[in-house]
């Protein structure tokens, strides 16, 4: 799992896996980026989908989350995912 979307009567939000150092930086930059709700707060962020995070930045966070999770899979599983879905992202994109 690389993302978890919450929808309810409240504002929608998404949990995304993140490099611990980058997770903290994102929380300092964007008020709508919070420690991961019901997740390991070192490795996960919750992003309130209130349009305060630019769409390109949100897409980058989603791509990085996917890359972190797929990159940690055993090689046989990673190879299968890449064969079915393509090797879309090779390395996490830098925040800087």
C-alpha positions in Angstrom: 0.0 0.0 0.0 1.5 3.3 -1.0 -1.6 5.5 -0.4 -4.8 5.6 1.6 -7.6 7.9 0.6 -10.1 9.0 3.3 -13.5 10.5 2.3 -16.2 11.5 4.7 -18.3 14.5 5.5 -15.0 16.2 6.5 -12.3 17.3 4.0 -10.9 14.4 2.0 -7.4 13.4 2.9 -4.7 11.0 1.7 -2.0 9.2 3.5 1.3 8.8 1.6 4.6 7.1 2.5 7.5 9.5 2.6 11.2 9.7 3.3 11.4 10.8 7.0 13.5 13.9 6.4 11.3 15.0 3.5 8.1 14.3 5.5 9.2 16.8 8.2 10.1 19.4 5.6 6.8 19.1 3.9 5.0 19.5 7.2 6.9 22.7 7.8 6.1 24.1 4.4 2.5 23.1 4.0 0.0 23.5 6.9 -2.2 20.9 5.3 0.5 18.2 5.5 0.3 16.5 8.8 1.9 13.4 10.5 0.3 10.2 9.1 -3.1 9.6 10.6 -3.1 6.1 12.2 0.2 5.4 10.5 3.9 5.4 11.4 4.3 9.2 11.8 8.0 9.1 10.8 7.3 7.5 7.4 3.8 8.7 6.5 2.1 12.0 6.0 -1.5 12.8 5.8 -2.4 15.5 3.2 -5.6 17.4 3.6 -7.0 17.8 0.1 -8.0 21.4 0.5 -6.2 22.7 -2.7 -3.5 24.4 -0.6 -0.8 21.9 -1.9 -0.1 22.6 -5.6 -1.3 19.7 -7.8 2.2 19.1 -9.2 3.6 18.8 -5.7 0.8 16.4 -4.7 1.5 14.3 -7.8 5.2 14.3 -6.9 4.3 13.1 -3.3 2.1 10.3 -4.8 4.9 9.2 -7.2 7.5 9.2 -4.4 5.2 7.1 -2.2 4.7 4.6 -4.9 8.4 4.4 -5.7 9.3 3.9 -2.0 6.9 1.0 -1.6 7.6 -0.7 -4.9 11.3 -0.3 -4.4 11.1 -2.2 -1.1 9.3 -5.2 -2.6 11.1 -8.4 -3.3 12.6 -8.4 -6.8 10.1 -11.0 -8.2 7.1 -8.9 -7.1 8.7 -5.6 -8.3 9.5 -7.2 -11.6 5.9 -8.4 -12.0 4.5 -5.0 -11.2 6.9 -3.3 -13.7 5.9 -5.9 -16.3 2.2 -5.3 -15.9 2.2 -1.5 -15.3 5.6 -0.4 -16.7 8.6 1.0 -15.0 7.1 4.4 -14.6 9.4 5.7 -11.9 12.9 4.5 -11.3 14.0 6.7 -8.4 12.2 8.9 -5.9 12.1 12.5 -7.2 14.0 15.0 -5.1 12.1 17.6 -3.1 14.8 20.2 -3.7 
